[in-house]
Amino acid sequence: MMADTENKMRLFIGVPLGESVSVALDNWAKQARRQWTFSRWVHPADYHITLQFLGDTPESKLAPLLDGLNRTAARSDPFRLTLGGWGTFGLPASPRVLWAAVAGDINRLHELYHQVMESTASLGFVPEARPYRPHITLARKYKGTTPWDRGMPEADTSGAAAEWMADRFCLFRTHMQATPMYERMGEFRLSGTSDS
């Protein structure tokens, strides 16, 4: 049996944030760092909303993947999103993920999620079994010496800085030891110009 020697890339698909939103989140995260100890805080250039994690992907799948995602973007229209507070995943006293919530046209975001899943399924990518919970990861692995305390001022989710037009999604490659760690391999503008 031959070993699989084809080069692979760790990929995922996500919606980037507007620049003002990334700046607003980073300002809030800088305050939070002074109070909360997490193993890793996400670099502001890496903020995104995941649509699908693809995992280790052979280079031979890249061209058809890009083609399918271009077709998906061509039949999708832009929509408006806003920040919607924050929350955690994991144990309340020791969360594994600190995240910012997403509000706005969530139905359209869910539609895009399903369209992306349909596009990648034809290439053998397995859809996520869990319900889709869009969020923006801010930090990972609480490592404080006392149970985590939620006593932190709310992020400012009002005004222009907390709102953006989601007019594209991207194919990202992960470079585990880099900062920032995500490289854009493709950018797909939502144009809503195709009925096919």
Contact map, one row per residue, 1 for C-alpha under 8 A:
1110000000000000000000000000000000000000000000000000000000000000000000000000000000000000000000000000000000000000000000000000000000000000000000000000000000000000000000000000000000000000000000000000
1111000000000000000000000000000000000000000000000000000000000000000000000000000000000000000000000000000000000000000000000000000000000000000000000000000000000000000000000000000000000000000000000000
1111100000000000000000000000000000000000000000000000000000000000000000000000000000000000000000000000000000000000000000000000000000000000000000000000000000000000000000000000000000000000000000000000
0111110000000000000000000000000000000000000000000000000000000000000000000000000000000000000000000000000000000000000000000000000000000000000000000000000000000000000000000000000000000000000000000000
0011111000000000000000000000000000000000000000000000000000000000000000000000000000000000000000000000000000000000000000000000000000000000000000000000000000000000000000000000000000000000000000000000
0001111100000000000000000000000000000000000000000000000001100000000000000000000000000000000000000000000000000000000000000000000000000000000000000000000000000000000000000000000000000000000000000000
0000111110000000000000000000000000000000000000000000000001100000000000000000000000000000000000000000000000000000000000000000000000000000000000000000000000000000000000000000000000000000000000000000
0000011111000000000000000000000000000000000000000000000111100000000000000000000000000000000000000000000000000000000000000000000000000000000000000000000000000000000000000000000000000000000000000000
0000001111100000000000000000000000000000000000000000001111100000000000000000000000000000000000000000000000000000000000000000000000000000000000000000000000000000000000000000110000000000000000000000
0000000111110000000000000000000000000000000000000000011110000000000000000000000000000000000000000000000000000000000000000000000000000000000000000000000000000000000000000000111000000000000000000000
0000000011111000000000000000000000000000000000000000111110000000000000000000000000000000000000000000000000000000000000000000000000000000000000000000000000000000000000000011110000000000000000000000
0000000001111100000000000000000000000000000000000111111000000000000000000000000000000000000000000000000000000000000000000000000000000000000000000000000000000000000000000011100000000000000000000000
0000000000111110000000000000000000000000000000000111110000000000000000000000000000000000000000000000000000000000000000000000000000000000000000000000000000000000000000001111000000000000000000000000
0000000000011111000000000000000000000000000000011111000000000000000000000000000000000000000000000000000000000000000000000000000000000000000000000000000000000000000000001111000000000000000000000000
0000000000001111100000000000000000000000000000011110000000000000000000000000000000000000000000000000000000000000000000000000000000000000000000000000000000000000000001011100000000000000000000000000
0000000000000111110000000000000000000000000000111000000000000000000000000000000000000000000000000000000000000000000000000000000000000000000000000000000000000000000001011100000000000000000000000000
0000000000000011111011000000000000000000000000111000000000000000000000000000000000000000000000000000000000000000000000000000000000000000000000000000000000000000000101000000000000000000000000000000
0000000000000001111111000000000000000000000000000000000000000000000000000000000000000000000000000000000000000000000000000000000000000000000000000000000000000000001111000000000000000000000000000000
0000000000000000111111100000000000000000000000000000000000000000000000000000000000000000000000000000000000000000000000000000000000000000000000000000000000000000000000000000000000000000000000000000
0000000000000000011111110000000000000000000000000000000000000000000000000000000000000000000000000000000000000000000000000000000000000000000000000000000000000001110000000000000000000000000000000000
0000000000000000111111111000000000000000000000000000000000000000000000000000000000100000000000000000000000000000000000000000000000000000000000000000000000000000111100000000000000000000000000000000
0000000000000000111111111100000000000000000110100000000000000000000000000000000000000000000000000000000000000000000000000000000000000000000000000000000000000000000000000000000000000000000000000000
0000000000000000001111111110000000000000000100000000000000000000000000000000000000000000000000000000000000000000000000000000000000000000000000000000000000000000000000000000000000000000000000000000
0000000000000000000111111111000000000000000000000000000000000000000000000000000000000000000000000000000000000000000000000000000000000000000000000000000000010000110000000000000000000000000000000000
0000000000000000000011111111100000000000000100000000000000000000000000000000000000000000000000000000000000000000000000000000000000000000000000000000000000100000000000000000000000000000000000000000
0000000000000000000001111111110000000000000100000000000000000000000000000000000000000000000000000000000000000000000000000000000000000000000000000000000000000000000000000000000000000000000000000000
0000000000000000000000111111111000000000000000000000000000000000000000000000000000000000000000000000000000000000000000000000000000000000000000000000000000000000000000000000000000000000000000000000
0000000000000000000000011111111100000000000000000000000000000000000000000000000000000000000000000000000000000000000000000000000000000000000000000000000000100000000000000000000000000000000000000000
0000000000000000000000001111111110000000000000000000000000000000000000000000000000000000000000000000000000000000000000000000000000000000010000000000000000000000000000000000000000000000000000000000
0000000000000000000000000111111111000000000000000000000000000000000000000000000000000000000000000000000000000000000000000000000000000000000000000000000000000000000000000000000000000000000000000000
0000000000000000000000000011111111100000000000000000000000000000000000000000000000000000000000000000000000000000000000000000000000000000000000000000000000000000000000000000000000000000000000000000
0000000000000000000000000001111111110000000000000000000000000000000000000000000000000000000000000000000000000000000000000000000000000000000000000000000100000000000000000000000000000000000000000000
0000000000000000000000000000111111111100000000000000000000000000000000000000000000000000000000000000000000000000000000000000000000000000000000000000000000000000000000000000000000000000000000000000
0000000000000000000000000000011111111000000000000000000000000000000000000000000000000000000000000000000000000000000000000000000000000000000000000000000000000000000000000000000000000000000000000000
0000000000000000000000000000001111111000000000000000000000000000000000000000000000000000000000000000000000000000000000000000000000000000000000000000000100000000000000000000000000000000000000000000
0000000000000000000000000000000111111100000000000000000000000000000000000000000000000000000000000000000000000000000000000000000000000000000001010001000000000000000000000000000000000000000000000000
0000000000000000000000000000000011111110000000000000000000000000000000000000000000000000000000000000000000000000000000000000000000000000000001110000000000000000000000000000000000000000000000000000
0000000000000000000000000000000010011111100000000000000000000000000000000000000000000000000000000000000000000000000000000000000000000000001111110000000000000000000000000000000000000000000000000000
0000000000000000000000000000000000001111100000000000000000000000000000000000000000000000000000000000000000000000000000000000000000000000001111100000000000000000000000000000000000000000000000000000
0000000000000000000000000000000000000111110000000000000000000000000000000000000000000000000000000000000000000000000000000000000000000000001110000000000000000000000000000000000000000000000000000000
0000000000000000000000000000000000000111111000000000000000000000000000000000000000000000000000000000000000000000000000000000000000000000011100000000000000000000000000000000000000000000000000000000
0000000000000000000000000000000000000001111101100000000000000000000000000000000000000000000000000000000000000000000000000000000000000000111100000000000000000000000000000000000000000000000000000000
0000000000000000000000000000000000000000111111100000000000000000000000000000000000000000000000000000000000000000000000000000000000000000000000000000000000000000000000000000000000110000000000000000
0000000000000000000001101100000000000000011111100000000000000000000000000000000000000000000000000000000000000000000000000000000000000000000000000000000000000000000000000000000000000000000000000000
0000000000000000000001000000000000000000001111100000000000000000000000000000000000000000000000000000000000000000000000000000000000000000000000000000000000000000000000000000000000010000000000000000
0000000000000000000000000000000000000000011111110000000000000000000000000000000000000000000000000000000000000000000000000000000000000000000000000000000000000000000000000000000000011100000000000000
0000000000000001100001000000000000000000011111111000000000000000000000000000000000000000000000000000000000000000000000000000000000000001110000000000000000000000000000000000000000000000000000000000
0000000000000111100000000000000000000000000001111100000000000000000000000000000000000000000000000000000000000000000000000000000000000001100000000000000000000000000000000000000000000000000000000000
0000000000000111100000000000000000000000000000111110000000000000000000000000000000000000000000000000000000000000000000000000000000000111100000000000000000000000000000000000000000000000000000000000
0000000000011110000000000000000000000000000000011111100000000000000000000000000000000000000000000000000000000000000000000000000000000111000000000000000000000000000000000000000000000000000000000000
0000000000011110000000000000000000000000000000001111100000000000000000000000000000000000000000000000000000000000100100000000000000000100000000000000000000000000000000000000000000000000000000000000
0000000000011100000000000000000000000000000000000111110000000000000000000000000000000000000000000000000000000000100110000000001100000000000000000000000000000000000000000000000000000000000000000000
0000000000111000000000000000000000000000000000000111111000000000000000000000000000000000000000000000000000000000000000000000000000000000000000000000000000000000000000000000000000000000000000000000
0000000001111000000000000000000000000000000000000001111110000000000000000000000000000000000000000000000000000000000000000000100000000000000000000000000000000000000000000000000000000000000000000000
0000000011110000000000000000000000000000000000000000111110000000000000000000000000000000000000000000000000000000000000000000000000000000000000000000000000000000000000000000000000000000000000000000
0000000111100000000000000000000000000000000000000000011111000000000000000000000000000000000000000000000000000000000000000000000000000000000000000000000000000000000000000000000000000000000000000000
0000000111100000000000000000000000000000000000000000011111101100000000000000000000000000000000000000000000000000000000000000000000000000000000000000000000000000000000000000000000000000000000000000
0000011110000000000000000000000000000000000000000000000111111100000000000000000000000000000000000000000000000000000000000000000000000000000000000000000000000000000000000000000000000000000000000000
0000011110000000000000000000000000000000000000000000000011111100000000000000000000000000000000000000000000000000000000000000000000000000000000000000000000000000000000000000000000000000000000000000
0000000000000000000000000000000000000000000000000000000001111110000000000000000000000000000000000000000000000000000000000000000000000000000000000000000000000000000000000000000000000000000000000000
0000000000000000000000000000000000000000000000000000000011111111100000000000000000000000000000000000000000000000000000000010000000000000000000000000000000000000000000000000000000000000000000000000
0000000000000000000000000000000000000000000000000000000011111111110000000000000000000000000000000000000000000000000000000000000000000000000000000000000000000000000000000000000000000000000000000000
0000000000000000000000000000000000000000000000000000000000011111111000000000000000000000000000000000000000000000000000000000000000000000000000000000000000000000000000000000000000000000000000000000
0000000000000000000000000000000000000000000000000000000000001111111100000000000000000000000000000000000000000000000000000010000000000000000000000000000000000000000000000000000000000000000000000000
0000000000000000000000000000000000000000000000000000000000001111111110000000000000000000000000000000000000000000000000010010000000000000000000000000000000000000000000000000000000000000000000000000
0000000000000000000000000000000000000000000000000000000000000111111111000000000000000000000000000000000000000000000000000000000000000000000000000000000000000000000000000000000000000000010000000000
0000000000000000000000000000000000000000000000000000000000000011111111100000000000000000000000000000000000000000000000000000000000000000000000000000000000000000000000000000000000000000000000000000
0000000000000000000000000000000000000000000000000000000000000001111111110000000000000000000000000000000000000000000000110000000000000000000000000000000000000000000000000000000000000000000000000000
0000000000000000000000000000000000000000000000000000000000000000111111111000000000000000000000000000000000000000000100100000000000000000000000000000000000000000000000000000000000000000000100000000
0000000000000000000000000000000000000000000000000000000000000000011111111100000000000000000000000000000000000000000000000000000000000000000000000000000000000000000000000000000000000000000100000000
0000000000000000000000000000000000000000000000000000000000000000001111111110000000000000000000000000000000000000000000000000000000000000000000000000000000000000000000000000000000000000000000000100
0000000000000000000000000000000000000000000000000000000000000000000111111111000000000000000000000000000000000000001100100000000000000000000000000000000000000000000000000000000000000000000000000000
0000000000000000000000000000000000000000000000000000000000000000000011111111100000000000000000000000000000000000000000000000000000000000000000000000000000000000000000011000000000000000000111110000
0000000000000000000000000000000000000000000000000000000000000000000001111111000000000000000000000000000000000000000000000000000000000000000000000000000000000000000000000000000000000000000011111100
0000000000000000000000000000000000000000000000000000000000000000000000111111100000000000000000000000000000000000000000000000000000000000000000000000000000000000000000000000000000000000000001111111
0000000000000000000000000000000000000000000000000000000000000000000000011111110000000000000000000000000000000001000000000000000000000000000000000000000000000000000000000000000000000000000001111000
0000000000000000000000000000000000000000000000000000000000000000000000001011111000000000000000000000000000000000000000000000000000000000000000000000000000000000000000100000000000000000000001110000
0000000000000000000000000000000000000000000000000000000000000000000000000001111100000000000000000000000000000000000000000000000000000000000000000000000000000000000011110000000000000000000001110000
0000000000000000000000000000000000000000000000000000000000000000000000000000111110000000000000000000000010011000000000000000000000000000000000000000000000000000000011100000000000000000000000000000
0000000000000000000000000000000000000000000000000000000000000000000000000000011111000000000000000000000110000000000000000000000000000000000000000000000000000000001111000000000000000000000000000000
0000000000000000000000000000000000000000000000000000000000000000000000000000001111100000000000000000011111000000000000000000000000000000000000000000000000000000001111000000000000000000000000000000
0000000000000000000000000000000000000000000000000000000000000000000000000000000111110000000000000000011100000000000000000000000000000000000000000000000000001000011100000000000000000000000000000000
0000000000000000000010000000000000000000000000000000000000000000000000000000000011111000000000000001111000000000000000000000000000000000000000000000000000001000011000000000000000000000000000000000
0000000000000000000000000000000000000000000000000000000000000000000000000000000001111100000000000001111000000000000000000000000000000000000000000000000000001000000000000000000000000000000000000000
0000000000000000000000000000000000000000000000000000000000000000000000000000000000111110000000000001110000000000000000000000000000000000000000000000000001111000000000000000000000000000000000000000
0000000000000000000000000000000000000000000000000000000000000000000000000000000000011111000000000111100000000000000000000000000000000000000000000000000001100000000000000000000000000000000000000000
0000000000000000000000000000000000000000000000000000000000000000000000000000000000001111100000000111100000000000000000000000000000000000000000000000000000000000000000000000000000000000000000000000
0000000000000000000000000000000000000000000000000000000000000000000000000000000000000111110100111110000000000000000000000000000000000000000000000000000000000000000000000000000000000000000000000000
0000000000000000000000000000000000000000000000000000000000000000000000000000000000000011111100111100000000000000000000000000000000000000000000000000000000000000000000000000000000000000000000000000
0000000000000000000000000000000000000000000000000000000000000000000000000000000000000001111101111000000000000000000000000000000000000000000000000000000000000000000000000000000000000000000000000000
0000000000000000000000000000000000000000000000000000000000000000000000000000000000000000111111110000000000000000000000000000000000000000000000000000000000000000000000000000000000000000000000000000
0000000000000000000000000000000000000000000000000000000000000000000000000000000000000001111111100000000000000000000000000000000000000000000000000001000000000000000000000000000000000000000000000000
0000000000000000000000000000000000000000000000000000000000000000000000000000000000000000001111100000000000000000000000000000000000000000000000000011100000000000000000000000000000000000000000000000
0000000000000000000000000000000000000000000000000000000000000000000000000000000000000000011111110000000000000000000000000000000000000000000011100011000000000000000000000000000000000000000000000000
0000000000000000000000000000000000000000000000000000000000000000000000000000000000000001111111111100000000000000000000000000000000000000000111000001000000000000000000000000000000000000000000000000
0000000000000000000000000000000000000000000000000000000000000000000000000000000000000001111001111100000000000000000000000000000000000000000111000000000000000000000000000000000000000000000000000000
0000000000000000000000000000000000000000000000000000000000000000000000000000000000000001110000111110000000000000000000000000000000000000111111000000000000000000000000000000000000000000000000000000
0000000000000000000000000000000000000000000000000000000000000000000000000000000000000111100000111111000000000000000000000000000000000000111100000000000000000000000000000000000000000000000000000000
0000000000000000000000000000000000000000000000000000000000000000000000000000000000000111000000001111100000000000000000000000000000000011111000000000000000000000000000000000000000000000000000000000
0000000000000000000000000000000000000000000000000000000000000000000000000000000000111110000000000111110000000000000000000000000000000011110000000000000000000000000000000000000000000000000000000000
0000000000000000000000000000000000000000000000000000000000000000000000000000000000111110000000000011111000000000000000000000000000000111000000000000000000000000000000000000000000000000000000000000
0000000000000000000000000000000000000000000000000000000000000000000000000000000011111000000000000001111101000000000000000000000000000111000000000000000000000000000000000000000000000000000000000000
0000000000000000000000000000000000000000000000000000000000000000000000000000000011110000000000000000111111000000000000000000000000000000000000000000000000000000000000000000000000000000000000000000
0000000000000000000000000000000000000000000000000000000000000000000000000000000111000000000000000000011111000000000000000000000000000000000000000000000000000000000000000000000000000000000000000000
0000000000000000000000000000000000000000000000000000000000000000000000000000001110000000000000000000001111111000000000000000000000000000000000000000000000000000000000000000000000000000000000000000
0000000000000000000000000000000000000000000000000000000000000000000000000000000010000000000000000000011111111100000000000000000000000000000000000000000000000000000000000000000000000000000000000000
0000000000000000000000000000000000000000000000000000000000000000000000000000000000000000000000000000000011111110000000000000000000000000000000000000000000000000000000000000000000000000000000000000
0000000000000000000000000000000000000000000000000000000000000000000000000000001000000000000000000000000011111111000000000000000000000000000000000000000000000000000000000000000000000000000000000000
0000000000000000000000000000000000000000000000000000000000000000000000000000001000000000000000000000000011111111100000000000000000000000000000000000000000000000000000000000000000000000000000000000
0000000000000000000000000000000000000000000000000000000000000000000000000000000000000000000000000000000001111111110000000000000000010000000000000000000000000000000000000000000000000000000000000000
0000000000000000000000000000000000000000000000000000000000000000000000000000000000000000000000000000000000111111111000000000000000000000000000000000000000000000000000000000000000000000000000000000
0000000000000000000000000000000000000000000000000000000000000000000000000001000000000000000000000000000000011111111100000000000000000000000000000000000000000000000000000000000000000000000000000000
0000000000000000000000000000000000000000000000000011000000000000000000000000000000000000000000000000000000001111111110000000000000000000000000000000000000000000000000000000000000000000000000000000
0000000000000000000000000000000000000000000000000000000000000000000000000000000000000000000000000000000000000111111111000000000000000000000000000000000000000000000000000000000000000000000000000000
0000000000000000000000000000000000000000000000000000000000000000000000010000000000000000000000000000000000000011111111100000000000000000000000000000000000000000000000000000000000000000000000000000
0000000000000000000000000000000000000000000000000011000000000000000010010000000000000000000000000000000000000001111111110000000000000000000000000000000000000000000000000000000000000000000000000000
0000000000000000000000000000000000000000000000000001000000000000000000000000000000000000000000000000000000000000111111111000001000000000000000000000000000000000000000000000000000000000000000000000
0000000000000000000000000000000000000000000000000000000000000000000000000000000000000000000000000000000000000000011111111100000000000000000000000000000000000000000000000000000000000000000000000000
0000000000000000000000000000000000000000000000000000000000000000000110010000000000000000000000000000000000000000001111111110000000000000000000000000000000000000000000000000000000000000000000000000
0000000000000000000000000000000000000000000000000000000000000000100100000000000000000000000000000000000000000000000111111111100000000000000000000000000000000000000000000000000000000000000000000000
0000000000000000000000000000000000000000000000000000000000000000000000000000000000000000000000000000000000000000000011111111111000000000000000000000000000000000000000000000000000000000000000000000
0000000000000000000000000000000000000000000000000000000000000000000000000000000000000000000000000000000000000000000001111111100000000000000000000000000000000000000000000000000000000000000000000000
0000000000000000000000000000000000000000000000000000000000001001100000000000000000000000000000000000000000000000000000111111100000000000000000000000000000000000000000000000000000000000000000000000
0000000000000000000000000000000000000000000000000000000000000000000000000000000000000000000000000000000000000000000000011111110000000000000000000000000000000000000000000000000000000000000000000000
0000000000000000000000000000000000000000000000000000010000000000000000000000000000000000000000000000000000000000000000011111111000000000000000000000000000000000000000000000000000000000000000000000
0000000000000000000000000000000000000000000000000000000000000000000000000000000000000000000000000000000000000000000000001001111100000000000000000000000000000000000000000000000000000000000000000000
0000000000000000000000000000000000000000000000000001000000000000000000000000000000000000000000000000000000000000000010001000111110000000000000000000000000000000000000000000000000000000000000000000
0000000000000000000000000000000000000000000000000001000000000000000000000000000000000000000000000000000000000000000000000000011111110000000000000000000000000000000000000000000000000000000000000000
0000000000000000000000000000000000000000000000000000000000000000000000000000000000000000000000000000000000000000000000000000001111100000000000000000000000000000000000000000000000000000000000000000
0000000000000000000000000000000000000000000000000000000000000000000000000000000000000000000000000000000000000000000000000000000111110000000000000000000000000000000000000000000000000000000000000000
0000000000000000000000000000000000000000000000000000000000000000000000000000000000000000000000000000000000000000000000000000000111111000000000000000000000000000000000000000000000000000000000000000
0000000000000000000000000000000000000000000000000000000000000000000000000000000000000000000000000000000000000100000000000000000101111100000000000000000000000000000000000000000000000000000000000000
0000000000000000000000000000000000000000000000000000000000000000000000000000000000000000000000000000000000000000000000000000000000111110000000000000000000000000000000000000000000000000000000000000
0000000000000000000000000000000000000000000000001110000000000000000000000000000000000000000000000000110000000000000000000000000000011111000000000000000000000000000000000000000000000000000000000000
0000000000000000000000000000000000000000000000001100000000000000000000000000000000000000000000000011110000000000000000000000000000001111100000000000000000000000000000000000000000000000000000000000
0000000000000000000000000000000000000000000000111100000000000000000000000000000000000000000000000011110000000000000000000000000000000111110000000000000000000000000000000000000000000000000000000000
0000000000000000000000000000000000000000010000111000000000000000000000000000000000000000000000001111000000000000000000000000000000000011111100000000000000000000000000000000000000000000000000000000
0000000000000000000000000000100000000000110000100000000000000000000000000000000000000000000000001111000000000000000000000000000000000001111100000000000000000000000000000000000000000000000000000000
0000000000000000000000000000000000000111110000000000000000000000000000000000000000000000000000001110000000000000000000000000000000000000111110000000000000000000000000000000000000000000000000000000
0000000000000000000000000000000000000111110000000000000000000000000000000000000000000000000000111100000000000000000000000000000000000000111111000000000000000000000000000000000000000000000000000000
0000000000000000000000000000000000000111000000000000000000000000000000000000000000000000000001111000000000000000000000000000000000000000001111100000000000000000000000000000000000000000000000000000
0000000000000000000000000000000000011110000000000000000000000000000000000000000000000000000001111000000000000000000000000000000000000000000111110001000000000000000000000000000000000000000000000000
0000000000000000000000000000000000001110000000000000000000000000000000000000000000000000000001000000000000000000000000000000000000000000000011111000000000000000000000000000000000000000000000000000
0000000000000000000000000000000000011100000000000000000000000000000000000000000000000000000000000000000000000000000000000000000000000000000001111111000000000000000000000000000000000000000000000000
0000000000000000000000000000000000000000000000000000000000000000000000000000000000000000000000000000000000000000000000000000000000000000000000111110000000000000000000000000000000000000000000000000
0000000000000000000000000000000000000000000000000000000000000000000000000000000000000000000000000000000000000000000000000000000000000000000000011111000000000000000000000000000000000000000000000000
0000000000000000000000000000000000000000000000000000000000000000000000000000000000000000000011000000000000000000000000000000000000000000000000011111100000000000000000000000000000000000000000000000
0000000000000000000000000000000000010000000000000000000000000000000000000000000000000000000111100000000000000000000000000000000000000000000001010111110000000000000000000000000000000000000000000000
0000000000000000000000000000000000000000000000000000000000000000000000000000000000000000000010000000000000000000000000000000000000000000000000000011111000000000000000000000000000000000000000000000
0000000000000000000000000000000000000000000000000000000000000000000000000000000000000000000000000000000000000000000000000000000000000000000000000001111100000000000000000000000000000000000000000000
0000000000000000000000000000000000000000000000000000000000000000000000000000000000000000000000000000000000000000000000000000000000000000000000000000111110000000000000000000000000000000000000000000
0000000000000000000000000000000100100000000000000000000000000000000000000000000000000000000000000000000000000000000000000000000000000000000000000000011111000000000000000000000000000000000000000000
0000000000000000000000000000000000000000000000000000000000000000000000000000000000000000000000000000000000000000000000000000000000000000000000000000001111100000000000000000000000000000000000000000
0000000000000000000000000000000000000000000000000000000000000000000000000000000000001100000000000000000000000000000000000000000000000000000000000000000111110000000000000000000000000000000000000000
0000000000000000000000001001000000000000000000000000000000000000000000000000000000001100000000000000000000000000000000000000000000000000000000000000000011111000000000000000000000000000000000000000
0000000000000000000000010000000000000000000000000000000000000000000000000000000000001000000000000000000000000000000000000000000000000000000000000000000001111100010000000000000000000000000000000000
0000000000000000000000000000000000000000000000000000000000000000000000000000000001111000000000000000000000000000000000000000000000000000000000000000000000111110110000000000000000000000000000000000
0000000000000000000000000000000000000000000000000000000000000000000000000000000000000000000000000000000000000000000000000000000000000000000000000000000000011111111000000000000000000000000000000000
0000000000000000000000000000000000000000000000000000000000000000000000000000000000000000000000000000000000000000000000000000000000000000000000000000000000001111111000000000000000000000000000000000
0000000000000000000100000000000000000000000000000000000000000000000000000000000000000000000000000000000000000000000000000000000000000000000000000000000000000111111100000000000000000000000000000000
0000000000000000000110010000000000000000000000000000000000000000000000000000000000000000000000000000000000000000000000000000000000000000000000000000000000001111111100000000000000000000000000000000
0000000000000000000110010000000000000000000000000000000000000000000000000000000001100000000000000000000000000000000000000000000000000000000000000000000000011111111100000000000000000000000000000000
0000000000000000010010000000000000000000000000000000000000000000000000000000000111100000000000000000000000000000000000000000000000000000000000000000000000000111111110000000000000000000000000000000
0000000000000000110010000000000000000000000000000000000000000000000000000000000111000000000000000000000000000000000000000000000000000000000000000000000000000001111111000000000000000000000000000000
0000000000000000010000000000000000000000000000000000000000000000000000000000011110000000000000000000000000000000000000000000000000000000000000000000000000000000001111100000000000000000000000000000
0000000000000011110000000000000000000000000000000000000000000000000000000000011110000000000000000000000000000000000000000000000000000000000000000000000000000000000111111000000000000000000000000000
0000000000000000000000000000000000000000000000000000000000000000000000000000111000000000000000000000000000000000000000000000000000000000000000000000000000000000000011111000000000000000000011100000
0000000000000011000000000000000000000000000000000000000000000000000000001000010000000000000000000000000000000000000000000000000000000000000000000000000000000000000001111100000000000000001111000000
0000000000001111000000000000000000000000000000000000000000000000000000001000000000000000000000000000000000000000000000000000000000000000000000000000000000000000000001111110000000000000001111000000
0000000000001111000000000000000000000000000000000000000000000000000000000000000000000000000000000000000000000000000000000000000000000000000000000000000000000000000000011111000000000001111100000000
0000000000111100000000000000000000000000000000000000000000000000000000000000000000000000000000000000000000000000000000000000000000000000000000000000000000000000000000001111100000000001111000000000
0000000000111100000000000000000000000000000000000000000000000000000000000000000000000000000000000000000000000000000000000000000000000000000000000000000000000000000000000111110000000111110000000000
0000000011110000000000000000000000000000000000000000000000000000000000000000000000000000000000000000000000000000000000000000000000000000000000000000000000000000000000000011111000000111100000000000
0000000011100000000000000000000000000000000000000000000000000000000000000000000000000000000000000000000000000000000000000000000000000000000000000000000000000000000000000001111100001110000000000000
0000000001000000000000000000000000000000000000000000000000000000000000000000000000000000000000000000000000000000000000000000000000000000000000000000000000000000000000000000111111001110000000000000
0000000000000000000000000000000000000000000000000000000000000000000000000000000000000000000000000000000000000000000000000000000000000000000000000000000000000000000000000000011111001000000000000000
0000000000000000000000000000000000000000000000000000000000000000000000000000000000000000000000000000000000000000000000000000000000000000000000000000000000000000000000000000001111101000000000000000
0000000000000000000000000000000000000000000000000000000000000000000000000000000000000000000000000000000000000000000000000000000000000000000000000000000000000000000000000000001111111000000000000000
0000000000000000000000000000000000000000001000000000000000000000000000000000000000000000000000000000000000000000000000000000000000000000000000000000000000000000000000000000000011111000000000000000
0000000000000000000000000000000000000000001011000000000000000000000000000000000000000000000000000000000000000000000000000000000000000000000000000000000000000000000000000000000001111100000000000000
0000000000000000000000000000000000000000000001000000000000000000000000000000000000000000000000000000000000000000000000000000000000000000000000000000000000000000000000000000011111111110000000000000
0000000000000000000000000000000000000000000001000000000000000000000000000000000000000000000000000000000000000000000000000000000000000000000000000000000000000000000000000001111000011111000000000000
0000000000000000000000000000000000000000000000000000000000000000000000000000000000000000000000000000000000000000000000000000000000000000000000000000000000000000000000000001111000001111100000000000
0000000000000000000000000000000000000000000000000000000000000000000000000000000000000000000000000000000000000000000000000000000000000000000000000000000000000000000000000111100000000111111000000000
0000000000000000000000000000000000000000000000000000000000000000000000000000000000000000000000000000000000000000000000000000000000000000000000000000000000000000000000000111100000000011111000000000
0000000000000000000000000000000000000000000000000000000000000000010000000000000000000000000000000000000000000000000000000000000000000000000000000000000000000000000000000111000000000001111100000000
0000000000000000000000000000000000000000000000000000000000000000000000000000000000000000000000000000000000000000000000000000000000000000000000000000000000000000000000011110000000000001111110000000
0000000000000000000000000000000000000000000000000000000000000000000011001000000000000000000000000000000000000000000000000000000000000000000000000000000000000000000000011100000000000000011111000000
0000000000000000000000000000000000000000000000000000000000000000000000001100000000000000000000000000000000000000000000000000000000000000000000000000000000000000000000111000000000000000001111100000
0000000000000000000000000000000000000000000000000000000000000000000000001111110000000000000000000000000000000000000000000000000000000000000000000000000000000000000000111000000000000000000111110000
0000000000000000000000000000000000000000000000000000000000000000000000001111110000000000000000000000000000000000000000000000000000000000000000000000000000000000000000100000000000000000000011111000
0000000000000000000000000000000000000000000000000000000000000000000000001111110000000000000000000000000000000000000000000000000000000000000000000000000000000000000000000000000000000000000001111110
0000000000000000000000000000000000000000000000000000000000000000000000000111000000000000000000000000000000000000000000000000000000000000000000000000000000000000000000000000000000000000000000111110
0000000000000000000000000000000000000000000000000000000000000000000000100110000000000000000000000000000000000000000000000000000000000000000000000000000000000000000000000000000000000000000000011111
0000000000000000000000000000000000000000000000000000000000000000000000000010000000000000000000000000000000000000000000000000000000000000000000000000000000000000000000000000000000000000000000011111
0000000000000000000000000000000000000000000000000000000000000000000000000010000000000000000000000000000000000000000000000000000000000000000000000000000000000000000000000000000000000000000000000111
